[in-house]
Amino acid sequence: MKTARVVATTVAILIVVGVIGYFFVMTSGSSLSTSSSHSTAGRPIRHVIIVLMENEAYDQVVGSSSAPYENLLISRYALAANYNAVSHPSLPNYIGLVAGDTFGVTNDCQPSQCSLADSTIANLLDSHGLSWKEYAESMPVNCSQSISQDGLYAPRHNPFVYFSSVTNNTGSGVTSQYCKTHVVPFTQFWNDLQSSSLQNFAFITPNICHDGHDCGLSTGDSWLSTVIPRIINSDAFSSTALFVVYDEGSGSGADSPSHVLCILVSPFAKPGYSSNAQYSHYSLLATVETIFSLGNLGRNDSRATTMSDLFTINLS
């Protein structure tokens, strides 16, 4: 009887230990899964928005009476005062901003003329389970790779349609459902913002008038003054880092300097701050990668300095 009681007690202890062990393993496994996840839950910045404007040098915007709204943003938020484009003309800058390299592109070729098979920030976001969209104003259909009939949409200002990893083609023909889902007209941005469906990464391309390219600085500034306040007044802004940046300024030739404006508009921006640190489009890409802990693409972004001094919080 004594032996039976000892055996029974031992079995009971083993069962209890087993149950405790089971719950420990399950709990530990859950914790590991959560800690290795790249969800933005718990992160102060859950959304990054880039609005890319056109063809104005830094000195043409800062202090200009034609850009009152942008100068108001400068006074209230954080300015990268030594920010430079990486090339000329427009397209290489757009490509560099999302892929960390210009890949030898030196002109504003169409997607059918210079499609690229390289990875972009989209690949990093996808691999970490984060959402993204390109919102292109006046784009007639999702993932359009052709100039619109009214001339307001230009593919050269929409870098994602140059990458076959997005379009699943070389700039012509039937495009992928993936591209149709991720490269959408700008009108979709307001739907996403109002329905709490704002993407983790949003790249906004104004049309060729509203970006200032064809219609001038004052038109671009006026457009920003109608768009940015709606973002600032949205629920999503409390967890957003929004960058207003220009693609290139004065000068010509791939290697000529091009000092341009870049403003961080965010609850996490240092108010009225002006940074003299040397930054570029590659720095902005590196900053996005750091905010979301994405790693890097192994190109110029891996060597660029993160724009951390613009923020009131630690990005890493």
C-alpha positions as CSV (number, residue, x, y, z in Angstrom):
1,M,0.0,0.0,0.0
2,K,2.8,2.3,0.9
3,T,4.5,1.6,-2.4
4,A,1.3,2.3,-4.2
5,R,0.8,5.6,-2.5
6,V,4.4,6.6,-3.4
7,V,3.8,5.7,-7.0
8,A,0.5,7.6,-7.1
9,T,2.2,10.6,-5.5
10,T,5.0,10.5,-8.0
11,V,2.7,10.3,-10.9
12,A,0.6,13.2,-9.6
13,I,3.8,15.3,-9.2
14,L,4.9,14.4,-12.8
15,I,1.5,15.4,-14.1
16,V,1.6,18.8,-12.3
17,V,5.2,19.4,-13.5
18,G,4.2,18.5,-17.0
19,V,1.2,20.8,-17.0
20,I,3.4,23.6,-15.6
21,G,6.0,22.9,-18.2
22,Y,3.4,22.9,-21.0
23,F,2.1,26.3,-20.0
24,F,5.7,27.6,-19.6
25,V,6.6,26.5,-23.1
26,M,3.4,27.8,-24.6
27,T,3.9,31.2,-22.8
28,S,7.5,31.4,-23.8
29,G,6.7,30.5,-27.3
30,S,4.1,33.2,-27.5
31,S,6.5,35.7,-26.1
32,L,9.2,34.8,-28.6
33,S,6.7,35.1,-31.4
34,T,5.6,38.5,-30.2
35,S,9.2,39.8,-29.7
36,S,10.3,38.7,-33.1
37,S,7.3,40.2,-34.8
38,H,7.8,43.4,-36.7
39,S,4.3,44.7,-35.9
40,T,4.2,48.4,-35.2
41,A,2.1,47.8,-32.0
42,G,3.8,49.6,-29.2
43,R,6.0,51.6,-31.5
44,P,5.5,55.4,-31.2
45,I,5.8,55.8,-35.0
46,R,3.5,53.4,-36.9
47,H,3.2,55.4,-40.2
48,V,5.7,57.1,-42.4
49,I,4.4,59.4,-45.2
50,I,6.7,60.9,-47.9
51,V,5.3,63.7,-50.1
52,L,7.7,64.3,-52.9
53,M,7.6,67.8,-54.6
54,E,9.4,68.9,-57.7
55,N,12.3,71.0,-59.0
56,E,12.9,73.7,-56.5
57,A,16.2,74.4,-54.8
58,Y,16.4,74.9,-51.0
59,D,17.0,78.7,-51.3
60,Q,14.0,79.0,-53.7
61,V,11.7,77.7,-51.0
62,V,13.1,78.7,-47.6
63,G,12.1,82.3,-46.9
64,S,10.1,82.7,-50.1
65,S,6.9,84.6,-50.2
66,S,5.7,82.1,-52.7
67,A,5.8,79.3,-50.1
68,P,4.2,80.6,-47.0
69,Y,2.8,77.3,-45.9
70,E,6.1,75.4,-46.2
71,N,7.8,78.2,-44.2
72,L,5.1,77.9,-41.6
73,L,5.9,74.1,-41.3
74,I,9.6,75.0,-41.0
75,S,8.9,77.2,-38.1
76,R,6.7,74.6,-36.3
77,Y,8.5,71.4,-37.0
78,A,12.0,70.1,-37.9
79,L,14.1,71.1,-41.0
80,A,16.9,69.2,-42.6
81,A,18.8,72.3,-43.7
82,N,21.7,70.4,-45.4
83,Y,19.7,67.9,-47.4
84,N,20.7,67.0,-51.0
85,A,19.3,65.2,-54.0
86,V,21.4,62.3,-55.3
87,S,21.3,63.0,-59.1
88,H,19.6,64.7,-62.0
89,P,17.0,64.7,-63.5
90,S,13.9,63.6,-61.6
91,L,13.7,59.8,-62.1
92,P,17.1,58.8,-60.6
93,N,16.1,60.6,-57.4
94,Y,12.8,58.8,-57.1
95,I,14.5,55.5,-57.7
96,G,17.2,56.2,-55.2
97,L,14.8,57.2,-52.6
98,V,12.9,53.8,-52.6
99,A,15.8,51.5,-53.6
100,G,19.1,53.0,-52.4
101,D,20.7,53.3,-55.8
102,T,20.1,54.9,-59.2
103,F,21.1,51.7,-61.0
104,G,22.7,53.8,-63.8
105,V,19.5,55.6,-64.7
106,T,20.5,59.1,-65.9
107,N,17.3,60.3,-67.7
108,D,13.6,60.3,-67.4
109,C,13.0,57.1,-69.3
110,Q,9.6,55.4,-69.4
111,P,9.1,52.1,-67.5
112,S,9.1,50.2,-70.8
113,Q,12.5,51.7,-71.5
114,C,14.3,51.1,-68.2
115,S,12.5,48.6,-66.1
116,L,14.5,47.3,-63.1
117,A,14.7,43.9,-61.6
118,D,16.0,45.1,-58.2
119,S,14.5,45.1,-54.7
120,T,13.0,48.2,-53.1
121,I,11.7,49.3,-49.7
122,A,8.5,47.5,-50.6
123,N,10.4,44.2,-50.4
124,L,11.6,45.0,-47.0
125,L,8.2,46.1,-45.8
126,D,6.6,42.9,-47.2
127,S,9.2,40.7,-45.6
128,H,8.4,42.2,-42.2
129,G,4.6,42.1,-42.5
130,L,4.2,45.8,-42.9
131,S,1.8,47.6,-45.3
132,W,2.7,50.1,-48.0
133,K,1.1,52.0,-50.9
134,E,2.1,54.5,-53.5
135,Y,-0.6,57.1,-53.9
136,A,-0.3,58.9,-57.2
137,E,-2.5,61.9,-57.9
138,S,-4.3,62.0,-61.4
139,M,-3.2,58.4,-62.1
140,P,-6.0,57.2,-64.3
141,V,-5.9,53.5,-63.3
142,N,-4.1,51.5,-60.7
143,C,-0.4,50.8,-61.5
144,S,-0.4,52.9,-64.6
145,Q,2.9,52.8,-66.5
146,S,2.0,55.4,-69.1
147,I,1.6,59.2,-69.1
148,S,-2.1,60.1,-68.6
149,Q,-4.0,61.6,-71.5
150,D,-4.3,64.9,-69.7
151,G,-0.6,64.9,-69.0
152,L,-1.0,65.3,-65.2
153,Y,0.2,61.9,-64.3
154,A,3.8,61.0,-65.2
155,P,5.3,57.6,-64.4
156,R,8.7,59.2,-63.9
157,H,7.4,60.5,-60.6
158,N,6.1,57.1,-59.5
159,P,9.2,55.0,-58.9
160,F,7.4,51.7,-58.0
161,V,6.2,51.2,-61.6
162,Y,9.8,50.9,-62.7
163,F,10.4,47.7,-60.7
164,S,9.4,44.3,-62.1
165,S,9.2,43.0,-58.5
166,V,6.1,45.3,-58.2
167,T,4.6,45.2,-61.6
168,N,5.6,41.7,-62.7
169,N,6.4,43.0,-66.1
170,T,9.0,45.2,-67.8
171,G,6.9,48.4,-68.1
172,S,4.1,47.2,-70.5
173,G,1.3,44.7,-70.7
174,V,-1.0,43.4,-68.1
175,T,0.2,44.3,-64.7
176,S,0.1,42.3,-61.5
177,Q,-2.7,42.3,-59.0
178,Y,0.0,43.1,-56.4
179,C,0.8,46.4,-58.2
180,K,-2.9,47.2,-58.7
181,T,-3.3,46.8,-54.9
182,H,-0.3,48.8,-53.9
183,V,0.0,51.5,-56.5
184,V,-3.2,53.4,-56.4
185,P,-4.7,56.9,-57.2
186,F,-4.3,59.6,-54.5
187,T,-8.0,59.6,-53.9
188,Q,-7.6,56.3,-52.1
189,F,-5.3,58.0,-49.6
190,W,-8.2,59.9,-48.0
191,N,-10.3,56.7,-47.9
192,D,-7.5,54.9,-46.1
193,L,-6.8,57.8,-43.7
194,Q,-10.5,58.2,-42.7
195,S,-11.1,54.5,-42.3
196,S,-8.0,54.0,-40.1
197,S,-6.4,52.0,-42.8
198,L,-3.4,54.2,-43.4
199,Q,-0.5,52.1,-44.5
200,N,2.7,51.8,-42.5
201,F,4.5,53.4,-45.5
202,A,2.8,55.9,-47.8
203,F,4.5,57.5,-50.7
204,I,2.5,60.4,-52.1
205,T,3.1,61.7,-55.7
206,P,1.2,64.9,-56.4
207,N,0.3,65.4,-60.1
208,I,2.7,67.3,-62.3
209,C,1.0,70.6,-61.6
210,H,0.5,70.2,-57.8
211,D,4.1,69.1,-57.2
212,G,5.2,72.5,-58.6
213,H,6.9,71.0,-61.7
214,D,4.6,72.6,-64.3
215,C,2.7,75.2,-62.3
216,G,5.3,76.7,-60.0
217,L,6.2,76.9,-56.3
218,S,3.2,78.8,-55.2
219,T,0.8,76.2,-56.7
220,G,2.7,73.4,-55.0
221,D,2.7,75.3,-51.7
222,S,-1.0,75.9,-51.9
223,W,-1.7,72.3,-52.6
224,L,0.4,71.3,-49.5
225,S,-1.7,73.8,-47.5
226,T,-4.8,71.8,-48.3
227,V,-3.3,68.3,-47.9
228,I,-1.0,68.5,-44.9
229,P,-3.6,70.0,-42.4
230,R,-6.0,67.1,-43.1
231,I,-3.3,64.7,-42.2
232,I,-2.3,66.6,-39.1
233,N,-5.9,66.7,-37.9
234,S,-6.4,63.0,-38.5
235,D,-6.3,60.3,-35.7
236,A,-3.3,58.7,-37.4
237,F,-1.1,61.7,-37.1
238,S,-0.3,61.0,-33.4
239,S,1.8,58.0,-34.7
240,T,3.1,59.5,-37.9
241,A,6.3,60.8,-39.3
242,L,5.6,62.9,-42.5
243,F,8.3,64.2,-44.7
244,V,7.8,66.9,-47.3
245,V,10.8,66.8,-49.6
246,Y,11.9,67.9,-53.1
247,D,13.3,65.5,-55.6
248,E,16.0,67.9,-57.0
249,G,16.9,71.5,-57.3
250,S,19.0,73.6,-59.6
251,G,21.9,72.2,-61.6
252,S,22.2,69.6,-64.2
253,G,24.2,66.4,-64.7
254,A,24.1,63.3,-62.6
255,D,26.9,64.5,-60.2
256,S,26.0,68.2,-59.8
257,P,25.0,69.3,-56.3
258,S,21.3,69.8,-55.6
259,H,20.5,71.3,-52.2
260,V,16.7,70.8,-51.5
261,L,14.2,71.2,-48.8
262,C,13.2,68.4,-46.4
263,I,10.8,69.0,-43.5
264,L,9.8,66.5,-40.9
265,V,6.2,67.1,-39.9
266,S,5.4,65.0,-36.9
267,P,4.4,65.0,-33.2
268,F,7.9,63.6,-32.7
269,A,9.7,66.4,-34.6
270,K,11.8,68.8,-32.6
271,P,9.8,72.1,-32.8
272,G,11.5,74.8,-34.8
273,Y,14.7,72.7,-35.1
274,S,17.2,73.1,-38.0
275,S,19.7,70.4,-38.6
276,N,23.0,71.1,-40.3
277,A,23.9,67.4,-40.7
278,Q,24.5,66.3,-44.2
279,Y,21.6,64.2,-45.5
280,S,20.3,62.9,-48.8
281,H,17.5,60.8,-50.3
282,Y,19.5,57.8,-49.1
283,S,19.4,59.2,-45.6
284,L,15.6,59.4,-45.7
285,L,15.4,55.8,-46.9
286,A,17.7,54.7,-44.1
287,T,15.5,56.6,-41.6
288,V,12.4,54.7,-42.8
289,E,14.3,51.5,-42.5
290,T,15.4,52.4,-38.9
291,I,11.9,53.5,-37.8
292,F,10.5,50.1,-38.8
293,S,13.6,48.0,-38.0
294,L,13.7,46.7,-41.5
295,G,17.5,46.2,-41.9
296,N,18.6,47.7,-45.3
297,L,18.9,47.0,-49.0
298,G,22.7,46.8,-48.8
299,R,23.2,49.8,-51.1
300,N,23.7,53.5,-50.3
301,D,21.1,53.2,-47.7
302,S,23.4,50.9,-45.6
303,R,26.0,53.7,-45.5
304,A,23.7,56.7,-45.1
305,T,23.2,58.5,-41.8
306,T,19.8,58.2,-40.2
307,M,18.1,61.5,-39.7
308,S,17.7,60.9,-36.0
309,D,18.5,64.4,-34.7
310,L,15.2,65.7,-36.2
311,F,13.2,63.6,-33.7
312,T,12.5,64.0,-30.0
313,I,12.5,60.2,-29.6
314,N,15.1,57.5,-30.1
315,L,14.5,55.8,-33.4
316,S,16.5,52.6,-32.8
